[in-house]
Amino acid sequence: MAPYHFTDLIGIRMRHTYTSLLTAQWIAPEVLSKQLDHARASFTMDFYRTVFNSERNSMTLEFTPKVS
């Protein structure tokens, strides 16, 4: 595998950020995979999907002990 040049890494990070932000907005994986020219939506989600803290926090249940 050939080493990446700095400008390649900037492009890769921008692509990753773009895809992560759109998946956080619940854009269909099939739409994203077509935009990124991937053969399968599963590859797009496996490679690019990031779970943001806001998503993690929204799925967390808060249990408050009931004091008598």
N, C-alpha and C positions, 0 to 999 in steps of 0.2 A: 504494500500500500504506500503510495506516495505521500510525503508529508504535506500538510496544508500550509498555504501561505496565509499571512495575517488577513489579507482582504477576503480570502475564502472563509475564514472563521467569522468575520463580521457578518457576511451574508448568511452563514449557517445560523448564527445566533438571532439575527433578525427574522429569519424564516421560522425558527423555533418559537420566538416570542409572538409573532403574528398568529401562528397556529394555536398556541396555548391560549391566547386571549380570545380567539374565536371559539374554541371548544368550551371555554368558561362561560360564553354567552349561549351555549347550547346550539351552535350551528351544527347541522347534520354532518357526521363524519364522512358520508359519501360525497357531500359537496366539497368539503375540504380536500379529500383525497383527489378529486378531479382537478381542483385548483393547483394542487402541488404535483400533479402528474404522477400519482402513485397508482399502482395496479389494484391495490386492495385498501379499503377503508380501515381494515384491522391493522395494517402496517402503520398507517397514519396515526391511529390512536395509540398503538404500542410505543411508537417512537417519540411522538410529540406531546402526548397528553400529560398535563401537569395538574395535580390537585392543589388548588390554592387554599391558603389558610381560611379565607372567607367561606369557601365551600365546606371545608372540614368543620368549621365552627357552626355552620348552619345545620349540619347533620348531627351535632352533638346534643344529647339530652342533658339537661341540668337537673340534678336531683337535689332538692332541698329537704333536709330532715325535718320532720314535723315534730315540733317541741310542744309537749303538753303542759 
